[in-house]
Amino acid sequence: MIQDIFPYRLDNTFHNAAPVSSDFFFSFQGEKVLLQIRKDGGCALPAFRDLQCPMSEVSDGTVYLFSVDGVPVYLIRQQDTALLDGQCLHYVPIQSLEGIFPEWAYFAGITALHLGHWYERNVYCGKCGDVMEKDAKQRALVCRKCGNTVYPAIAPVVMVAVTNGDKLLMTKYADRPLSQWVLISGFVEIGETLEEAAKREVFEETGIRIKDLKYFGSQPWGFSDSIIVGYTAKLDGSDKIHLDTRELAMAAWHSRTDLPKELTDISITHEMIEALRIGGKGGQV
């Protein structure tokens, strides 16, 4: 999965530190990330020395994010992107991070994107409307006027691999430009346990009831500012599907010997499908 960056280790301990020229940084324009484009057409993470302007010009918008194996990584919250986008630095789709140097770049990038979303959405205090400021001691934004303190938000998502003998229930979204087959998933509602949310999502989307719910694993997923908690479950009762067409375009039972392939191996969806295909972790039926 995308967070499996061993032997590297991401350390998200907060530090109130200023960058040096060799430190890496991320900068985003929507879902695009600023990367260094080499002469051979390849991409790499930019360091502050690659900027087309002095570091002092972006210091006010620079935030420490985390380190990877002791290498500090920052976010530049820069509204004037002309200061950044230049001769060798360009904004490209965030998926361009996959496979670039250093090897931990993709996971670091979506984690940075998650934090970038949080900073972007909390410029002003939601309680009194005053400007929020970075706390010097912890990862938090503070309103000096009313004392409101805001911490990074993480939305829990449940994902469920429902089996019926040697078959797996898979779906296709109705409202997203994602064409491949996926597993049932959804955000946890207020007041729900993860297990209740898993049962509800399966029933709401397909009319299927489940039993023997078992934890599979979890994954931070910065694209949606969430953490995905994966479960396996077995069919309980009828296998007849009643499709929620507001959310799903298709739903069907797929044989273990003919499971669709994921487009990428970075997701927990891939891990769960492959576990069933090979009968590995969490995949016994």
C-alpha positions in Angstrom: 0.0 0.0 0.0 1.0 3.6 -0.4 2.1 4.0 3.2 4.5 0.9 3.0 7.7 2.9 2.5 10.0 0.6 4.5 12.9 0.9 5.1 12.1 4.6 5.2 10.0 6.0 8.1 7.7 9.0 8.2 7.9 10.9 11.5 5.0 13.3 12.0 6.3 14.7 15.3 5.7 18.5 15.1 8.6 20.9 15.0 8.6 24.6 14.8 11.7 24.7 12.5 12.8 26.9 9.7 13.9 25.2 6.4 17.4 25.2 4.8 18.1 25.1 1.1 18.4 21.3 0.9 15.1 20.6 2.5 12.2 19.3 0.4 8.8 21.0 0.1 5.4 20.5 -1.4 3.2 23.1 -3.0 -0.3 22.4 -4.5 -2.6 24.0 -7.0 -5.9 22.1 -6.5 -5.0 18.4 -7.1 -1.7 19.3 -8.8 1.7 19.3 -7.1 4.8 21.3 -7.9 7.7 19.0 -9.1 11.1 19.5 -10.5 11.1 18.5 -14.1 14.6 17.3 -15.2 16.1 17.7 -18.7 15.4 14.0 -19.4 11.7 14.5 -18.7 11.8 12.8 -15.3 10.4 14.3 -12.1 11.8 14.8 -8.6 10.7 16.5 -5.4 11.8 20.1 -5.3 14.1 21.5 -2.6 14.2 25.1 -1.5 17.4 25.6 -3.6 15.3 24.9 -6.7 13.1 28.0 -6.2 13.1 30.8 -8.7 13.0 33.3 -5.8 14.8 33.8 -2.5 13.6 31.6 0.4 12.7 34.8 2.3 9.9 35.5 -0.2 8.0 32.4 0.7 8.9 32.1 4.4 5.6 33.5 5.6 3.7 30.8 3.8 6.1 27.9 4.8 5.0 25.3 7.3 6.9 22.3 8.6 5.0 19.0 7.8 7.1 16.0 8.9 10.4 14.3 8.3 11.3 11.1 6.5 14.4 9.4 7.8 15.4 12.7 9.3 14.9 14.7 6.1 12.6 17.7 6.9 9.6 18.2 4.5 7.7 21.5 4.3 4.5 22.9 2.8 4.6 26.2 1.0 1.1 27.8 1.4 1.8 30.2 -1.5 -1.0 32.0 -3.1 1.2 33.7 -5.7 2.2 30.6 -7.5 4.2 32.7 -10.1 6.9 32.8 -7.4 7.2 29.0 -7.6 6.2 27.8 -11.1 9.2 28.5 -13.3 11.9 27.2 -15.5 12.3 23.8 -13.9 9.4 23.6 -11.5 5.9 22.9 -12.8 2.5 21.9 -11.4 1.6 18.5 -12.6 -1.1 15.9 -11.6 -0.4 14.5 -8.1 -0.3 11.0 -9.6 3.0 12.0 -11.1 4.5 11.4 -7.7 4.2 7.6 -8.2 7.6 6.1 -8.9 9.7 9.3 -8.6 12.8 9.9 -6.5 12.8 9.7 -3.5 10.9 6.4 -3.1 8.7 7.8 -0.3 7.5 10.8 -2.3 4.0 9.5 -3.2 3.0 8.7 0.4 4.6 12.0 1.6 2.8 13.9 -1.1 -0.7 12.7 -0.3 -0.1 13.2 3.4 1.1 16.8 2.6 -2.0 17.2 0.4 -4.2 16.2 3.4 -2.5 18.8 5.6 -2.6 21.4 2.8 -6.4 20.9 2.6 -6.7 21.5 6.3 -4.6 24.7 6.3 -6.5 26.0 3.3 -9.9 25.5 4.9 -9.0 27.0 8.2 -7.6 30.4 7.2 -10.4 32.1 9.3 -11.9 31.1 12.7 -15.1 29.2 12.3 -16.3 30.6 15.6 -15.6 34.4 15.3 -14.2 34.9 11.8 -10.8 36.2 12.9 -7.6 35.1 11.2 -6.2 31.8 12.5 -2.5 31.5 13.4 -0.1 28.6 13.6 0.5 27.3 17.1 4.2 27.3 17.9 4.1 24.1 20.1 1.8 21.7 18.3 0.1 20.9 15.0 -2.9 23.3 15.5 -4.3 26.6 14.4 -5.4 29.1 17.0 -7.6 32.1 17.0 -6.0 34.7 19.3 -9.3 36.6 19.5 -11.6 33.9 20.9 -9.2 31.1 21.8 -10.7 28.6 19.3 -8.2 25.8 18.6 -8.4 23.6 15.5 -6.5 20.3 14.9 -6.1 18.4 11.6 -9.4 16.6 10.7 -9.3 13.0 9.7 -12.6 11.4 8.4 -13.0 7.7 9.1 -14.1 5.5 6.1 -15.1 1.9 6.2 -14.5 -0.5 3.3 -16.0 -4.0 3.2 -15.1 -7.1 1.1 -18.3 -9.2 1.2 -17.9 -12.8 0.2 -20.5 -15.4 -0.8 -18.7 -18.7 -0.9 -15.9 -18.1 -3.5 -17.5 -14.9 -4.8 -16.8 -11.3 -3.9 -19.3 -8.5 -4.1 -17.9 -5.6 -6.1 -19.4 -2.3 -7.3 -18.9 0.6 -9.7 -19.6 4.2 -8.7 -22.4 6.2 -10.4 -21.1 9.7 -9.5 -17.3 9.5 -10.0 -15.0 9.3 -13.0 -13.7 5.9 -11.8 -14.4 3.1 -14.2 -13.0 0.1 -12.4 -14.7 -2.3 -10.0 -14.2 -1.4 -6.4 -15.3 -2.6 -2.9 -18.2 -1.1 -1.0 -17.1 1.9 1.1 -18.4 5.0 2.8 -17.9 7.6 5.5 -18.8 6.8 9.1 -21.8 8.8 10.4 -21.9 10.7 13.7 -22.7 8.3 16.6 -21.8 5.1 14.6 -19.3 2.5 15.4 -17.1 1.4 12.6 -18.9 -2.0 12.5 -22.3 -0.4 12.4 -21.1 1.8 9.5 -19.9 -1.2 7.6 -23.2 -3.0 7.9 -25.1 0.1 7.0 -23.1 0.9 3.9 -23.4 -2.6 2.5 -27.1 -2.7 3.1 -27.8 0.9 1.8 -25.9 0.4 -1.4 -26.8 -3.2 -2.3 -29.6 -4.4 0.0 -27.2 -7.2 1.1 -27.0 -8.2 4.8 -23.7 -9.4 6.2 -22.3 -11.4 9.2 -18.9 -12.4 10.6 -17.4 -9.0 10.2 -13.6 -9.1 10.6 -11.0 -6.4 10.7 -8.5 -6.6 7.7 -6.3 -3.5 8.0 -6.3 0.3 7.6 -4.8 2.9 5.4 -4.3 6.7 5.6 -5.8 8.2 2.4 -4.9 11.9 2.0 -6.8 12.3 -1.3 -10.0 12.4 0.8 -8.5 13.6 4.1 -9.5 10.2 5.6 -8.4 6.9 7.1 -9.8 3.8 5.5 -10.6 0.9 7.8 -11.0 -2.4 5.8 -13.2 -5.3 6.9 -14.1 -8.7 5.4 -17.6 -10.1 5.9 -19.8 -13.0 4.7 -23.2 -12.9 3.1 -26.1 -13.3 5.6 -29.3 -14.4 3.7 -30.3 -13.6 0.2 -27.6 -12.8 -2.4 -30.1 -10.7 -4.5 -28.7 -7.2 -5.1 -31.0 -4.1 -4.7 -28.9 -1.4 -6.2 -28.8 2.2 -4.9 -28.6 3.9 -8.2 -27.8 7.3 -6.6 -24.4 6.0 -5.6 -23.7 3.0 -7.7 -23.8 2.3 -11.4 -23.3 -1.5 -11.0 -22.9 -4.2 -8.4 -22.2 -7.9 -9.0 -20.8 -11.0 -7.5 -17.3 -11.9 -9.0 -15.8 -15.4 -8.8 -12.4 -15.7 -7.0 -10.9 -17.1 -10.2 -12.1 -14.1 -12.2 -11.6 -11.0 -9.9 -11.0 -7.7 -11.7 -7.5 -6.3 -11.4 -7.0 -3.0 -9.6 -5.3 -0.3 -11.7 -2.7 0.4 -9.0 -1.3 -1.5 -6.1 -1.1 1.5 -3.7 -4.5 1.0 -2.1 -6.0 -1.1 0.6 -8.6 -2.1 -2.1 -5.9 -3.8 -4.0 -4.7 -5.6 -0.9 -8.2 -6.9 0.0 -8.9 -8.1 -3.5 -5.6 -9.9 -3.8 -6.0 -11.4 -0.3 -9.2 -13.1 -1.5 -7.7 -14.1 -4.9 -4.8 -15.9 -3.2 -6.6 -16.9 0.0 -4.1 -14.9 2.1 -4.6 -12.5 5.0 -8.3 -12.0 5.6 -9.1 -13.8 2.3 -10.3 -17.2 3.4 -13.9 -17.8 2.5 
